[in-house]
Amino acid sequence: MRLFFDREADILYLTLGKNNKAISKEVGNDVLVRVDPKSKKIVGCTVLNFTARFKKRKRPIYLPITGDFKLKKN
C-alpha cells in the first residue's frame, strides 16, 4: 500500500499494488474508489478535500470503501 498526499490540490491517494490503469467511481462525499477494469478488484482510493475533511474532527472518519463494486460493460 502506498499513500501520496498532494498538498496543493488537497488530495490523498491510496494505491494497493502497482500503479495500473483503473476506473474511478465516486462512492461517497469526495471519496473515489479505483477499480481495475479487467479484474474488477479495488486497486486504490482517492480522497478529495482531505485536509478540510479532517481539520476539525475529534473522532475518526470511516471511508465507505467496503463491499463489492461492479462496473458496467460498455
Biopython code that builds the backbone (N, CA, C, O; Angstrom):
import numpy as np
from Bio.PDB.StructureBuilder import StructureBuilder

atoms = [
    (1, "MET", "N", (0.858, -1.160, 0.000)),
    (1, "MET", "CA", (0.000, 0.000, 0.000)),
    (1, "MET", "C", (0.906, 1.226, 0.000)),
    (1, "MET", "O", (1.901, 1.285, 0.723)),
    (2, "ARG", "N", (0.542, 2.195, -0.821)),
    (2, "ARG", "CA", (1.269, 3.462, -0.873)),
    (2, "ARG", "C", (0.289, 4.614, -0.709)),
    (2, "ARG", "O", (-0.837, 4.574, -1.205)),
    (3, "LEU", "N", (0.741, 5.635, -0.005)),
    (3, "LEU", "CA", (-0.048, 6.853, 0.180)),
    (3, "LEU", "C", (0.722, 8.012, -0.424)),
    (3, "LEU", "O", (1.945, 8.086, -0.300)),
    (4, "PHE", "N", (0.008, 8.913, -1.075)),
    (4, "PHE", "CA", (0.607, 10.133, -1.595)),
    (4, "PHE", "C", (-0.372, 11.264, -1.334)),
    (4, "PHE", "O", (-1.554, 11.170, -1.666)),
    (5, "PHE", "N", (0.135, 12.334, -0.734)),
    (5, "PHE", "CA", (-0.710, 13.492, -0.467)),
    (5, "PHE", "C", (-0.253, 14.643, -1.338)),
    (5, "PHE", "O", (0.902, 15.062, -1.267)),
    (6, "ASP", "N", (-1.153, 15.153, -2.157)),
    (6, "ASP", "CA", (-0.897, 16.326, -2.989)),
    (6, "ASP", "C", (-1.399, 17.536, -2.205)),
    (6, "ASP", "O", (-2.593, 17.836, -2.189)),
    (7, "ARG", "N", (-0.464, 18.219, -1.561)),
    (7, "ARG", "CA", (-0.826, 19.326, -0.673)),
    (7, "ARG", "C", (-1.510, 20.466, -1.434)),
    (7, "ARG", "O", (-2.481, 21.047, -0.949)),
    (8, "GLU", "N", (-1.002, 20.778, -2.618)),
    (8, "GLU", "CA", (-1.563, 21.883, -3.399)),
    (8, "GLU", "C", (-3.013, 21.614, -3.790)),
    (8, "GLU", "O", (-3.855, 22.509, -3.710)),
    (9, "ALA", "N", (-3.305, 20.399, -4.209)),
    (9, "ALA", "CA", (-4.664, 20.046, -4.620)),
    (9, "ALA", "C", (-5.515, 19.543, -3.454)),
    (9, "ALA", "O", (-6.728, 19.394, -3.597)),
    (10, "ASP", "N", (-4.884, 19.275, -2.288)),
    (10, "ASP", "CA", (-5.561, 18.746, -1.099)),
    (10, "ASP", "C", (-6.239, 17.403, -1.399)),
    (10, "ASP", "O", (-7.417, 17.200, -1.104)),
    (11, "ILE", "N", (-5.456, 16.493, -1.997)),
    (11, "ILE", "CA", (-5.974, 15.173, -2.368)),
    (11, "ILE", "C", (-5.052, 14.100, -1.805)),
    (11, "ILE", "O", (-3.831, 14.189, -1.932)),
    (12, "LEU", "N", (-5.646, 13.085, -1.181)),
    (12, "LEU", "CA", (-4.901, 11.924, -0.709)),
    (12, "LEU", "C", (-5.163, 10.767, -1.671)),
    (12, "LEU", "O", (-6.309, 10.453, -1.992)),
    (13, "TYR", "N", (-4.083, 10.145, -2.119)),
    (13, "TYR", "CA", (-4.171, 8.977, -2.998)),
    (13, "TYR", "C", (-3.669, 7.761, -2.237)),
    (13, "TYR", "O", (-2.588, 7.804, -1.649)),
    (14, "LEU", "N", (-4.423, 6.697, -2.239)),
    (14, "LEU", "CA", (-4.018, 5.433, -1.643)),
    (14, "LEU", "C", (-3.995, 4.408, -2.770)),
    (14, "LEU", "O", (-4.988, 4.235, -3.476)),
    (15, "THR", "N", (-2.867, 3.732, -2.937)),
    (15, "THR", "CA", (-2.737, 2.752, -4.008)),
    (15, "THR", "C", (-2.383, 1.397, -3.420)),
    (15, "THR", "O", (-1.493, 1.291, -2.577)),
    (16, "LEU", "N", (-3.076, 0.372, -3.864)),
    (16, "LEU", "CA", (-2.791, -1.004, -3.470)),
    (16, "LEU", "C", (-2.093, -1.685, -4.638)),
    (16, "LEU", "O", (-2.661, -1.783, -5.725)),
    (17, "GLY", "N", (-0.877, -2.152, -4.428)),
    (17, "GLY", "CA", (-0.143, -2.812, -5.510)),
    (17, "GLY", "C", (0.484, -1.801, -6.453)),
    (17, "GLY", "O", (0.770, -0.665, -6.074)),
    (18, "LYS", "N", (0.692, -2.235, -7.689)),
    (18, "LYS", "CA", (1.336, -1.393, -8.693)),
    (18, "LYS", "C", (0.374, -0.345, -9.227)),
    (18, "LYS", "O", (-0.846, -0.488, -9.138)),
    (19, "ASN", "N", (0.958, 0.720, -9.787)),
    (19, "ASN", "CA", (0.144, 1.741, -10.444)),
    (19, "ASN", "C", (-0.294, 1.222, -11.801)),
    (19, "ASN", "O", (0.494, 1.227, -12.747)),
    (20, "ASN", "N", (-1.510, 0.785, -11.910)),
    (20, "ASN", "CA", (-2.068, 0.305, -13.168)),
    (20, "ASN", "C", (-3.251, 1.171, -13.562)),
    (20, "ASN", "O", (-3.746, 1.964, -12.761)),
    (21, "LYS", "N", (-3.696, 1.017, -14.784)),
    (21, "LYS", "CA", (-4.893, 1.746, -15.209)),
    (21, "LYS", "C", (-6.070, 1.298, -14.362)),
    (21, "LYS", "O", (-6.195, 0.128, -13.999)),
    (22, "ALA", "N", (-6.927, 2.259, -14.058)),
    (22, "ALA", "CA", (-8.090, 1.958, -13.235)),
    (22, "ALA", "C", (-9.228, 2.895, -13.608)),
    (22, "ALA", "O", (-9.033, 3.952, -14.209)),
    (23, "ILE", "N", (-10.404, 2.471, -13.232)),
    (23, "ILE", "CA", (-11.611, 3.268, -13.426)),
    (23, "ILE", "C", (-12.030, 3.768, -12.049)),
    (23, "ILE", "O", (-12.105, 2.987, -11.100)),
    (24, "SER", "N", (-12.303, 5.059, -11.938)),
    (24, "SER", "CA", (-12.704, 5.636, -10.658)),
    (24, "SER", "C", (-14.220, 5.741, -10.571)),
    (24, "SER", "O", (-14.905, 6.047, -11.547)),
    (25, "LYS", "N", (-14.714, 5.479, -9.375)),
    (25, "LYS", "CA", (-16.155, 5.566, -9.134)),
    (25, "LYS", "C", (-16.357, 6.261, -7.795)),
    (25, "LYS", "O", (-15.799, 5.837, -6.783)),
    (26, "GLU", "N", (-17.159, 7.336, -7.785)),
    (26, "GLU", "CA", (-17.422, 8.042, -6.535)),
    (26, "GLU", "C", (-18.357, 7.201, -5.673)),
    (26, "GLU", "O", (-19.417, 6.767, -6.125)),
    (27, "VAL", "N", (-17.951, 6.977, -4.427)),
    (27, "VAL", "CA", (-18.739, 6.147, -3.521)),
    (27, "VAL", "C", (-19.254, 6.922, -2.319)),
    (27, "VAL", "O", (-20.007, 6.389, -1.503)),
    (28, "GLY", "N", (-18.855, 8.161, -2.214)),
    (28, "GLY", "CA", (-19.297, 8.973, -1.088)),
    (28, "GLY", "C", (-18.875, 10.404, -1.331)),
    (28, "GLY", "O", (-18.402, 10.749, -2.414)),
    (29, "ASN", "N", (-19.047, 11.221, -0.338)),
    (29, "ASN", "CA", (-18.745, 12.632, -0.415)),
    (29, "ASN", "C", (-17.249, 12.835, -0.670)),
    (29, "ASN", "O", (-16.445, 12.763, 0.259)),
    (30, "ASP", "N", (-16.878, 13.088, -1.923)),
    (30, "ASP", "CA", (-15.491, 13.324, -2.329)),
    (30, "ASP", "C", (-14.571, 12.125, -2.099)),
    (30, "ASP", "O", (-13.363, 12.299, -1.936)),
    (31, "VAL", "N", (-15.117, 10.934, -2.083)),
    (31, "VAL", "CA", (-14.315, 9.716, -1.962)),
    (31, "VAL", "C", (-14.536, 8.883, -3.215)),
    (31, "VAL", "O", (-15.667, 8.553, -3.574)),
    (32, "LEU", "N", (-13.419, 8.549, -3.879)),
    (32, "LEU", "CA", (-13.487, 7.741, -5.094)),
    (32, "LEU", "C", (-12.738, 6.438, -4.881)),
    (32, "LEU", "O", (-11.689, 6.417, -4.237)),
    (33, "VAL", "N", (-13.264, 5.373, -5.410)),
    (33, "VAL", "CA", (-12.598, 4.074, -5.382)),
    (33, "VAL", "C", (-12.086, 3.810, -6.784)),
    (33, "VAL", "O", (-12.795, 4.031, -7.766)),
    (34, "ARG", "N", (-10.841, 3.331, -6.874)),
    (34, "ARG", "CA", (-10.269, 2.971, -8.173)),
    (34, "ARG", "C", (-10.320, 1.463, -8.323)),
    (34, "ARG", "O", (-9.881, 0.718, -7.447)),
    (35, "VAL", "N", (-10.871, 1.025, -9.460)),
    (35, "VAL", "CA", (-11.095, -0.394, -9.714)),
    (35, "VAL", "C", (-10.377, -0.794, -11.002)),
    (35, "VAL", "O", (-10.455, -0.093, -12.011)),
    (36, "ASP", "N", (-9.679, -1.928, -10.955)),
    (36, "ASP", "CA", (-9.030, -2.463, -12.147)),
    (36, "ASP", "C", (-10.116, -2.889, -13.134)),
    (36, "ASP", "O", (-10.989, -3.678, -12.773)),
    (37, "PRO", "N", (-10.083, -2.385, -14.372)),
    (37, "PRO", "CA", (-11.161, -2.695, -15.319)),
    (37, "PRO", "C", (-11.213, -4.167, -15.745)),
    (37, "PRO", "O", (-12.266, -4.651, -16.161)),
    (38, "LYS", "N", (-10.101, -4.873, -15.644)),
    (38, "LYS", "CA", (-10.092, -6.293, -16.036)),
    (38, "LYS", "C", (-10.514, -7.202, -14.891)),
    (38, "LYS", "O", (-11.428, -8.013, -15.040)),
    (39, "SER", "N", (-9.846, -7.067, -13.744)),
    (39, "SER", "CA", (-10.113, -7.978, -12.622)),
    (39, "SER", "C", (-11.290, -7.534, -11.763)),
    (39, "SER", "O", (-11.830, -8.329, -10.993)),
    (40, "LYS", "N", (-11.695, -6.265, -11.889)),
    (40, "LYS", "CA", (-12.784, -5.667, -11.092)),
    (40, "LYS", "C", (-12.425, -5.557, -9.615)),
    (40, "LYS", "O", (-13.309, -5.373, -8.779)),
    (41, "LYS", "N", (-11.140, -5.666, -9.282)),
    (41, "LYS", "CA", (-10.703, -5.549, -7.894)),
    (41, "LYS", "C", (-10.356, -4.098, -7.571)),
    (41, "LYS", "O", (-9.924, -3.339, -8.438)),
    (42, "ILE", "N", (-10.552, -3.731, -6.309)),
    (42, "ILE", "CA", (-10.201, -2.393, -5.856)),
    (42, "ILE", "C", (-8.686, -2.279, -5.820)),
    (42, "ILE", "O", (-8.002, -3.113, -5.227)),
    (43, "VAL", "N", (-8.167, -1.234, -6.463)),
    (43, "VAL", "CA", (-6.721, -1.018, -6.505)),
    (43, "VAL", "C", (-6.322, 0.272, -5.796)),
    (43, "VAL", "O", (-5.138, 0.606, -5.747)),
    (44, "GLY", "N", (-7.286, 0.997, -5.251)),
    (44, "GLY", "CA", (-6.952, 2.204, -4.519)),
    (44, "GLY", "C", (-8.157, 3.073, -4.273)),
    (44, "GLY", "O", (-9.283, 2.740, -4.642)),
    (45, "CYS", "N", (-7.891, 4.201, -3.637)),
    (45, "CYS", "CA", (-8.955, 5.174, -3.435)),
    (45, "CYS", "C", (-8.342, 6.571, -3.420)),
    (45, "CYS", "O", (-7.140, 6.740, -3.215)),
    (46, "THR", "N", (-9.183, 7.548, -3.637)),
    (46, "THR", "CA", (-8.792, 8.947, -3.680)),
    (46, "THR", "C", (-9.738, 9.716, -2.769)),
    (46, "THR", "O", (-10.956, 9.544, -2.829)),
    (47, "VAL", "N", (-9.162, 10.567, -1.924)),
    (47, "VAL", "CA", (-9.983, 11.381, -1.026)),
    (47, "VAL", "C", (-9.728, 12.839, -1.376)),
    (47, "VAL", "O", (-8.632, 13.355, -1.160)),
    (48, "LEU", "N", (-10.745, 13.498, -1.919)),
    (48, "LEU", "CA", (-10.659, 14.915, -2.262)),
    (48, "LEU", "C", (-10.880, 15.763, -1.015)),
    (48, "LEU", "O", (-11.527, 15.324, -0.065)),
    (49, "ASN", "N", (-10.343, 16.972, -1.023)),
    (49, "ASN", "CA", (-10.507, 17.894, 0.110)),
    (49, "ASN", "C", (-10.088, 17.248, 1.431)),
    (49, "ASN", "O", (-10.767, 17.372, 2.450)),
    (50, "PHE", "N", (-8.953, 16.558, 1.382)),
    (50, "PHE", "CA", (-8.507, 15.745, 2.519)),
    (50, "PHE", "C", (-8.315, 16.553, 3.802)),
    (50, "PHE", "O", (-8.848, 16.181, 4.847)),
    (51, "THR", "N", (-7.567, 17.643, 3.739)),
    (51, "THR", "CA", (-7.294, 18.409, 4.966)),
    (51, "THR", "C", (-8.556, 19.041, 5.522)),
    (51, "THR", "O", (-8.790, 19.019, 6.730)),
    (52, "ALA", "N", (-9.360, 19.599, 4.648)),
    (52, "ALA", "CA", (-10.608, 20.214, 5.098)),
    (52, "ALA", "C", (-11.507, 19.189, 5.782)),
    (52, "ALA", "O", (-12.210, 19.510, 6.740)),
    (53, "ARG", "N", (-11.480, 17.974, 5.291)),
    (53, "ARG", "CA", (-12.316, 16.905, 5.840)),
    (53, "ARG", "C", (-11.904, 16.558, 7.272)),
    (53, "ARG", "O", (-12.765, 16.256, 8.098)),
    (54, "PHE", "N", (-10.615, 16.593, 7.579)),
    (54, "PHE", "CA", (-10.125, 16.110, 8.872)),
    (54, "PHE", "C", (-9.690, 17.208, 9.832)),
    (54, "PHE", "O", (-9.346, 16.905, 10.974)),
    (55, "LYS", "N", (-9.690, 18.452, 9.421)),
    (55, "LYS", "CA", (-9.182, 19.553, 10.230)),
    (55, "LYS", "C", (-9.861, 19.673, 11.588)),
    (55, "LYS", "O", (-9.178, 19.762, 12.609)),
    (56, "LYS", "N", (-11.166, 19.677, 11.621)),
    (56, "LYS", "CA", (-11.910, 19.952, 12.854)),
    (56, "LYS", "C", (-12.424, 18.692, 13.538)),
    (56, "LYS", "O", (-13.131, 18.777, 14.543)),
    (57, "ARG", "N", (-12.080, 17.538, 13.009)),
    (57, "ARG", "CA", (-12.599, 16.283, 13.565)),
    (57, "ARG", "C", (-11.860, 15.868, 14.824)),
    (57, "ARG", "O", (-10.638, 15.985, 14.911)),
    (58, "LYS", "N", (-12.620, 15.382, 15.798)),
    (58, "LYS", "CA", (-12.020, 14.824, 17.002)),
    (58, "LYS", "C", (-12.171, 13.307, 17.024)),
    (58, "LYS", "O", (-11.484, 12.617, 17.778)),
    (59, "ARG", "N", (-13.066, 12.800, 16.201)),
    (59, "ARG", "CA", (-13.283, 11.354, 16.111)),
    (59, "ARG", "C", (-12.868, 10.875, 14.725)),
    (59, "ARG", "O", (-12.826, 11.665, 13.782)),
    (60, "PRO", "N", (-12.561, 9.591, 14.597)),
    (60, "PRO", "CA", (-12.172, 9.078, 13.272)),
    (60, "PRO", "C", (-13.332, 9.130, 12.287)),
    (60, "PRO", "O", (-14.499, 9.064, 12.671)),
    (61, "ILE", "N", (-12.989, 9.247, 11.028)),
    (61, "ILE", "CA", (-13.964, 9.184, 9.946)),
    (61, "ILE", "C", (-13.698, 7.899, 9.191)),
    (61, "ILE", "O", (-12.554, 7.597, 8.851)),
    (62, "TYR", "N", (-14.737, 7.149, 8.929)),
    (62, "TYR", "CA", (-14.594, 5.903, 8.205)),
    (62, "TYR", "C", (-14.976, 6.126, 6.750)),
    (62, "TYR", "O", (-16.050, 6.645, 6.448)),
    (63, "LEU", "N", (-14.089, 5.729, 5.862)),
    (63, "LEU", "CA", (-14.338, 5.917, 4.439)),
    (63, "LEU", "C", (-15.171, 4.749, 3.914)),
    (63, "LEU", "O", (-14.918, 3.601, 4.279)),
    (64, "PRO", "N", (-16.162, 5.025, 3.061)),
    (64, "PRO", "CA", (-17.083, 3.981, 2.582)),
    (64, "PRO", "C", (-16.484, 3.178, 1.426)),
    (64, "PRO", "O", (-16.922, 3.318, 0.284)),
    (65, "ILE", "N", (-15.484, 2.335, 1.714)),
    (65, "ILE", "CA", (-14.871, 1.574, 0.624)),
    (65, "ILE", "C", (-14.971, 0.070, 0.836)),
    (65, "ILE", "O", (-14.147, -0.682, 0.317)),
    (66, "THR", "N", (-15.961, -0.374, 1.586)),
    (66, "THR", "CA", (-16.154, -1.801, 1.759)),
    (66, "THR", "C", (-17.230, -2.282, 0.792)),
    (66, "THR", "O", (-18.062, -1.498, 0.335)),
    (67, "GLY", "N", (-17.205, -3.548, 0.492)),
    (67, "GLY", "CA", (-18.241, -4.115, -0.359)),
    (67, "GLY", "C", (-17.742, -4.449, -1.748)),
    (67, "GLY", "O", (-16.563, -4.280, -2.059)),
    (68, "ASP", "N", (-18.638, -4.914, -2.563)),
    (68, "ASP", "CA", (-18.324, -5.286, -3.941)),
    (68, "ASP", "C", (-18.734, -4.163, -4.872)),
    (68, "ASP", "O", (-19.774, -3.529, -4.691)),
    (69, "PHE", "N", (-17.900, -3.930, -5.869)),
    (69, "PHE", "CA", (-18.186, -2.911, -6.849)),
    (69, "PHE", "C", (-18.215, -3.573, -8.211)),
    (69, "PHE", "O", (-17.280, -4.278, -8.591)),
    (70, "LYS", "N", (-19.281, -3.346, -8.935)),
    (70, "LYS", "CA", (-19.394, -3.913, -10.273)),
    (70, "LYS", "C", (-19.409, -2.777, -11.277)),
    (70, "LYS", "O", (-20.138, -1.798, -11.120)),
    (71, "LEU", "N", (-18.602, -2.921, -12.298)),
    (71, "LEU", "CA", (-18.544, -1.908, -13.337)),
    (71, "LEU", "C", (-19.403, -2.342, -14.513)),
    (71, "LEU", "O", (-19.445, -3.518, -14.876)),
    (72, "LYS", "N", (-20.077, -1.381, -15.092)),
    (72, "LYS", "CA", (-20.890, -1.670, -16.281)),
    (72, "LYS", "C", (-19.972, -1.861, -17.476)),
    (72, "LYS", "O", (-19.018, -1.106, -17.666)),
    (73, "LYS", "N", (-20.261, -2.854, -18.264)),
    (73, "LYS", "CA", (-19.506, -3.063, -19.503)),
    (73, "LYS", "C", (-20.124, -2.207, -20.583)),
    (73, "LYS", "O", (-21.347, -2.124, -20.701)),
    (74, "ASN", "N", (-19.276, -1.570, -21.374)),
    (74, "ASN", "CA", (-19.769, -0.708, -22.469)),
    (74, "ASN", "C", (-20.086, -1.514, -23.686)),
    (74, "ASN", "O", (-20.511, -0.959, -24.700)),
]
sb = StructureBuilder()
sb.init_structure("model")
sb.init_model(0)
sb.init_chain("A")
sb.init_seg("    ")
for serial, (resi, resn, name, xyz) in enumerate(atoms, 1):
    if name == "N":
        sb.init_residue(resn, " ", resi, " ")
    sb.init_atom(name, np.array(xyz, "f"), 0.0, 1.0, " ", f" {name:<3s}", serial, name[0])
structure = sb.get_structure()
